[in-house]
Amino acid sequence: MNDLISVIVPVYNVEIYLKRCVNSIIGQTYKYLEIILVDDGSTDNSPTICDELALLDNRIKVLHKSNGGLSSARNYGMLQAKGNYLGFVDSDDYIREDMYERLLEKLTEYNADIIKSDFVNFSDDNKVLHHIGTGKVTVYDSEHALNDFIFTSFSATKHMKSTVWDGLYKRELFLKEQIDGKTELVFPFPVGKINEDTYIFPDLLLAANKIIHIEESFYFYYIRENSISHSLLTIREIESRTLWKEIHFKLLQRTNKYAQKCVYNWVCRYIGLIDKLYNSDYKNEYFQLVLDELLNEKQYLLQNLSDKRIIRTLKIIHKYKLYRLAKKYLHRFFY
């Protein structure tokens, strides 16, 4: 196999982790790589480290730009990519040495457009578990892959998790060559949005003819101390949950085949958010907004959710109404 793989690595203030990340790409058993480091206006020593790494390996291309965020950096890197396939690695993570060899081998064998794999979380406090997996391959068409994606959060066994860095993609899914020789982004990562992978992932699945998943871990995802996964409710988590309603309406513009499933997805996420919001610092700012969205789907809630889930939600809403009532009258009394 001599197909060029372009690996896009957004870089922003990661001087502590950058060499670990890039060395894991340099050390890949598959050698036909173009490693694109996009320095997104870093203010630490990351730009210098990028330039130094480029001197050690001529496959590395360094792009320096003003800060625009992760999506902006990925988009910028993709427009410079020459590869037949695209891969993505975040600069505080690292990958298994045979990741791209194995992914390209299976992608070619099954003539697929996308291949997804598994990943392992790690932090400074624990040892990395180098899970290998069974290597089992599951084949999807667009419809079944999207169905799996919509319900991923409700089952740990689902394969279509909305992350781009655990896979490999045919170039034409992301990039289109114009008549004048210029390259255009087909599905750019959305600048300024939380969970940019989740936002574009349905588009990628609908555009692909065949998607495969290999049950094997190649990617090691670093969880920092202040990660959303280990912290109290944050603005990032609020926006990541409410994003699913936006994805629902975006999908409706393409097809109504998944309408009911999407409603169930975002309604369940909103119910989980309601629960968290009530005991958070964001109750006054967001609770009523999320509640209004849910009440707009009152008929759906009554028809499709379990009694247990409805009762739980009603209890939270009732507590909130009592809280608002008490706050209103206590404010009058004391002030």
Secondary structure as UniProt FT lines:
FT   STRAND          5..11
FT   TURN            15..17
FT   HELIX           18..26
FT   STRAND          33..40
FT   HELIX           46..56
FT   TURN            58..59
FT   STRAND          60..65
FT   HELIX           70..80
FT   STRAND          85..88
FT   TURN            91..92
FT   STRAND          94..95
FT   TURN            97..98
FT   HELIX           99..109
FT   TURN            110..111
FT   STRAND          114..122
FT   TURN            124..125
FT   STRAND          137..140
FT   HELIX           142..150
FT   HELIX           152..154
FT   TURN            156..157
FT   TURN            165..166
FT   STRAND          167..170
FT   HELIX           171..174
FT   STRAND          175..177
FT   TURN            179..180
FT   STRAND          183..185
FT   TURN            191..192
FT   HELIX           196..207
FT   STRAND          211..222
FT   TURN            225..226
FT   HELIX           228..230
FT   HELIX           235..254
FT   TURN            257..258
FT   HELIX           259..278
FT   TURN            281..282
FT   HELIX           283..295
FT   TURN            296..297
FT   HELIX           298..304
FT   HELIX           307..334
//
